[in-house]
């Protein structure tokens, strides 16, 4: 096994099925950890005092680290010299640091208490929340540190004629990782009658991420770059950001339409991904805002919060399972009827699901069915916009084009994390001493944006 870790001589060979499975396992662990962070970050931060707006600000970790960390790490990995290759140090380092942060995150309150006890300082009440926010930013940054070089590893170790197959296995890993992460705790609860704690679920995510990535790094052979003359250290002529943007939009008049469509699409999708767990806890299950209650009163709602979190996990499992199952048929229908028509129908189906969830927010069956319908839209969002854009990409510019296109994915998340979170934070429901929020408003906003995205898609010429 050691020869795969440090290979001075390297010859690219055709991947077998076993090689592809070994290669994809690390990404499955990465997606497992990311899905767990999406589902469970809401109850952890709320129990530490985060209102909807603060929670949205904590979520800014995703778009900011995506826009900043991935390009930097991508450039660094291109120039890295090591006996372990260019990419694997970042895969392994990102996974290990993220796993430590995943373990620390749900224990943030206890960490703050230990610091106060050890130092004798009287820390502010928000110290635990601050530590949790730092852990979230570390988790998101390290996932991005691993994710960028992981994609770049494909041309480094896989033959060109097998690149499509390698990406297919990564897509498989993304789907399976998301479903397994979301379904594990509900399965243990309702089948084996064991309730896994949130802390235990994050430990499971940390182990899955680190062990899966270690396995991939040990079983996938990468060329040593320690004495590689191909790794250029001197600074090359670089194209400025604004010039790259100008060249990007000059590819075709349709590119700007696709980007604007993508902007509204991702506002719509993030309205679901960011706020659904809070919606399940506070709207579907009717748990009041715990940040405004005394500790002894909070305890009376913890069982309901746990049940709501399990329900959210089930809904996300359904959502990701439908996306996973429908991914291939979406591609088939897009090839037969065109990307545009299929994407419009998918976006409108997702918008319909949002509206129905907003109108019938207390029906568990209706909400779960709507999450299944939303999974169809999610399958399209993950594939067809990139297919529309790909026909305008010049050979050799794929990396820079996708980097700029990512701005129209990360940018909308900033909008949702700030403005939508602010709207929810100011939509107060007062019931005596109990406080709650209209989390369903995020779905109405998301539905409107998805409808706009569908109309913009109609304007794109194929």
Rosetta blueprint (number, residue, H / E / L):
1 X L
2 X H
3 X H
4 X H
5 X H
6 X L
7 X L
8 X L
9 X L
10 X L
11 X L
12 X L
13 X L
14 X L
15 X L
16 X L
17 X H
18 X H
19 X H
20 X H
21 X H
22 X H
23 X H
24 X H
25 X H
26 X H
27 X H
28 X H
29 X H
30 X H
31 X H
32 X H
33 X H
34 X H
35 X H
36 X H
37 X H
38 X H
39 X H
40 X H
41 X H
42 X H
43 X H
44 X H
45 X H
46 X H
47 X H
48 X L
49 X L
50 X L
51 X L
52 X H
53 X H
54 X H
55 X H
56 X H
57 X H
58 X H
59 X H
60 X H
61 X H
62 X H
63 X H
64 X H
65 X H
66 X H
67 X H
68 X H
69 X H
70 X H
71 X H
72 X H
73 X H
74 X H
75 X H
76 X H
77 X H
78 X H
79 X L
80 X L
81 X L
82 X L
83 X L
84 X L
85 X L
86 X L
87 X L
88 X H
89 X H
90 X H
91 X H
92 X H
93 X H
94 X H
95 X H
96 X H
97 X H
98 X H
99 X H
100 X H
101 X H
102 X H
103 X H
104 X H
105 X H
106 X L
107 X L
108 X H
109 X H
110 X H
111 X H
112 X H
113 X H
114 X H
115 X H
116 X H
117 X H
118 X H
119 X H
120 X L
121 X L
122 X L
123 X L
124 X L
125 X L
126 X L
127 X H
128 X H
129 X H
130 X H
131 X H
132 X H
133 X H
134 X H
135 X H
136 X H
137 X H
138 X H
139 X H
140 X H
141 X H
142 X H
143 X H
144 X H
145 X H
146 X H
147 X H
148 X H
149 X H
150 X H
151 X H
152 X H
153 X H
154 X H
155 X H
156 X H
157 X H
158 X L
159 X L
160 X H
161 X H
162 X H
163 X H
164 X H
165 X H
166 X H
167 X H
168 X H
169 X H
170 X H
171 X H
172 X H
173 X H
174 X H
175 X H
176 X H
177 X H
178 X H
179 X H
180 X H
181 X H
182 X H
183 X H
184 X H
185 X H
186 X H
187 X H
188 X H
189 X H
190 X H
191 X L
192 X L
193 X L
194 X L
195 X L
196 X L
197 X L
198 X H
199 X H
200 X H
201 X H
202 X H
203 X H
204 X H
205 X H
206 X H
207 X H
208 X H
209 X H
210 X H
211 X H
212 X H
213 X H
214 X H
215 X H
216 X H
217 X H
218 X H
219 X H
220 X L
221 X L
222 X L
223 X L
224 X L
225 X L
226 X L
227 X L
228 X L
229 X L
230 X L
231 X L
232 X L
233 X L
234 X L
235 X L
236 X L
237 X L
238 X L
239 X L
240 X L
241 X H
242 X H
243 X H
244 X H
245 X H
246 X H
247 X H
248 X H
249 X H
250 X L
251 X L
252 X L
253 X H
254 X H
255 X H
256 X H
257 X H
258 X H
259 X H
260 X H
261 X H
262 X H
263 X H
264 X H
265 X H
266 X H
267 X H
268 X H
269 X H
270 X H
271 X H
272 X H
273 X H
274 X H
275 X H
276 X H
277 X H
278 X H
279 X H
280 X H
281 X H
282 X H
283 X H
284 X H
285 X L
286 X L
287 X L
288 X L
289 X L
290 X H
291 X H
292 X H
293 X L
294 X L
295 X H
296 X H
297 X H
298 X H
299 X H
300 X L
301 X L
302 X H
303 X H
304 X H
305 X H
306 X H
307 X H
308 X H
309 X H
310 X H
311 X H
312 X H
313 X H
314 X H
315 X H
316 X H
317 X H
318 X H
319 X H
320 X H
321 X H
322 X H
323 X H
324 X H
325 X H
326 X H
327 X H
328 X H
329 X H
330 X H
331 X H
332 X H
333 X H
334 X H
335 X H
336 X H
337 X H
338 X L
339 X H
340 X H
341 X H
342 X H
343 X H
344 X H
345 X H
346 X H
347 X H
348 X H
349 X H
350 X H
351 X H
352 X H
353 X H
354 X H
355 X H
356 X H
357 X H
358 X H
359 X H
360 X L
361 X L
362 X L
363 X L
364 X H
365 X H
366 X H
367 X H
368 X H
369 X H
370 X H
371 X H
372 X H
373 X H
374 X H
375 X H
376 X H
377 X H
378 X H
379 X H
380 X H
381 X H
382 X L
383 X L
384 X H
385 X H
386 X H
387 X H
388 X H
389 X H
390 X H
391 X L
392 X L
393 X L
394 X L
395 X L
396 X L
397 X L
398 X H
399 X H
400 X H
401 X H
402 X H
403 X H
404 X H
405 X H
406 X L
407 X H
408 X H
409 X H
410 X H
411 X H
412 X H
413 X H
414 X H
415 X H
416 X H
417 X H
418 X H
419 X H
420 X H
421 X H
422 X H
423 X H
424 X H
425 X H
426 X L
427 X L
428 X E
429 X E
430 X E
431 X E
432 X L
433 X L
434 X E
435 X E
436 X E
437 X E
438 X L
439 X L
440 X L
441 X H
442 X H
443 X H
444 X H
445 X H
446 X H
447 X H
448 X H
449 X H
450 X H
451 X H
452 X H
453 X H
454 X H
455 X H
456 X H
457 X H
458 X H
459 X H
460 X L
461 X L
462 X L
